[in-house]
Amino acid sequence: MVMTEIKCDIKDINLADQGKNQIEWALKDMPVLREIEKRFIKEQPFKGLKLSACVHVTKETAALCTVMKAGGADAVLVASNPLSTQDDVAAALVKHWGIPVFGYAGESVETYKEHVKVALDHNPNIIIDDGCDIVSTIYAERPELAEKIIGSTEETTTGIIRLQALEAQGIMKAPAVGVNTSLTKHLYDNRYGTGQSSLDGVMRAANILFSGKTVVVSGYGWCGKGIAMRAQGMGANVIVCEVDPLKALEAAMEGYRVMPIAQAAKEGDIFLTVTGDKHVIDIEHLLEMKDGAFVGNVGHFDHEINVNGLKKYVTEIKQIRPTLEEYKLNNGKSIYVLAEGRLVNLVCAEGHPASVMDMSFANQALGIEFLVKNYGKLENKLYTLPHEVDVKIAELKLKSMGIEIDTLTPEQEEYLNSWKID
């Protein structure tokens, strides 16, 4: 199918064939999502429903959108980050799949906000969110749309925090599925995907060696664990900064040094924030860093490092490489800022490998199906997909990898379910 005369806002439709190759390449490594697509094509669970998706426009998220359209959804896609869009992928979705896309690499924040409004103007019944951008905008600016929503899915920890706040305040008007709470999402995507893609982004942006460097990881959730593990594997000395005593203890037991960011700021060579919070690395920390330190963010929004505040202390900002800037400070030091403080793994690299996003986007697709099938039966709150869905995704993934596992015998099942002592 070729469609070019549809309303969209992309950089260059002539990139479409290149983007099509990229999407097809990703799908080769997404066997679970392909299995779900086969069933969706037959059952058409989303026929007649409007879908608005606000996600990073990459070959992997494009694969998810094509699967949703194959299931009957009338889909519109807007970019969730002004710098992470892969323009060839956006063009391919428009030309070869007929999915309107609004987003291009380097768009302004103002343009991004206008694109989110396009997603609202689609009058969606179902929403796929990455950071709760669509849902939070609906509640803030267009609350009347909430009455028409069957439900939404949320990919990120940051977005789930926002949804939890909506639920706590009692103003949610539609149920949501927090995909990030599914085991086949956060145990794999967050740890292995973020761990690999974040280091990939730093290396592409700066071409520096990790071995022998001191890497400071702010936040020891599953994403932070992945980054710390991979950095250590690359030969780095890893420091973890945390506010949660349990996570800090776990990091210490894993062999990492644990200390406050004020102390770590003086020791680190590379800093990566993974918290979902604001100004985790603030002005006083940045000014204390070594001359030549690198700072990057792997949290959803560009609030974690106070880059804007640092500009008050700058004598010059110099573009060193496409996604690397040197901030020359009035104290004589230089700080190297990666990706303008935005997502290192998506701005400087290509995000997570398709094989791990296969499980995450299987959760997205099945999360939307869960909401549609249970329309009218669910409370207006945040849900986690049923455990059996997680298990099924894991089974499909193992099968695609050619891995077999044991099964319990009837005797073993009886033993595990009994309270009696033999």
C-alpha positions, 0 to 999 in steps of 0.5 A: 500500500502506498499513501502519500496524500494524507495530512502529516508533518514530517521532514522528507517523504523521500526517506520512506523507502529507507525507513520501510527497510528499517521497520522491516529489519526491526520486525525480523527481531520482534517475533512475539509482536509478529505472532500477536499481529497474526491474531489481530489481523484475523480478529480485528479487535480495534475495528472502528476505534481511533488510536492516538499514540505519543511515543518516540518515532523509531523503527521499533515503535513504528512496528507497534503502530503497524500492528495496531493498524493491522488490528483495525485501529485508525491510528495517528502517531505524534513524536514524544521527544523533539530530538529522538524522531527517526525521519526515515521511519516517520516517512515510511509510516506515512507512505507505506502504511498510511499512518499520519505522523506528526514529528521530525528530528529537531522540532521545537518544543512549541511544535511538539506541543502543537503535535500533541494537540493534533493527537487530541484532535483525532478524538481518540478512543484508545491511547498509547502514551510514553510519559503520559503526554497525551493523557496529562494534556487531556486532563489539563486542557481538554477534559471533555475528551476523557469521557470518550476514552476507553483507556490508555497504556503507559510505557514509562516509569515517569508516565506511571508516576503521573497516572498515580497522581491522577488516581490519587487525586480521584480525577481519572475518568478512564482506566490505564494499563501501566506497561512498565509494571509488567515483568516482561517489560521492566525486568528486560527492557529497563535493565537490558535495553536501557543498560545497552542503549545508554552506553551506546549513546554515550559512545556514539556521541563522544567516542570515549572509552568507559574502561578506567573511567568513574561512572556515576549513576543517579537512580538505582531502579531497573534502568539504573541497574542496567546502566551500572551493570553494563558500565562495570562490564565495560571496565568502569568504576561505578558510583551509585547515588540514591534516595531510597535506602533499600535500593542504596543497600542493594547497590552496595551489596552488588559491589558499587560505591554508594554516596550522595551526589554532592560527593560523587560530583567531585569524583565522576568522569561520566554522569548519567541520571535515571530517576524521573525526577527534577534537578537530580544534578543541580548547579552546585553539583555541576560546578563542582565537577572535574574539568572535562566531565560528561553529563547525560540524562536517561530519564524521560524528561530533560529536567534531571540535569539543570542544564538551563541553570548552568547557562548562567555560568557559561562563557561559551557553548561550543558544538563539538559533535552533533549531539555533544556540546562543551559548556565553558564555565566562568570557573575555568572548567568545561562540562560536556553535555550530551543530547542537550540533557535529553534522552541519551539513548534515543537522541545519540543512538537508536534506542533499545534493540528491537529484540527487547522492545518486542516484549515491551510492545507486546505488552502495549498491544495486549494492554490495549486489547485488555482495555477494549475487551473489558470496556465498561467493566474496569474502574477508572484506575491504573492497572497492571496486565494479568500475570498470565499475560506476562507468562504468555509473552515470556513463553513466546519469547523463549520459543522464538529463541529456541529455548525449552524449559522443564514442566512440573510433574503432577506429583511435583504440583501436588507437593507444592500445593500441599501443606502436609509434611511427607 
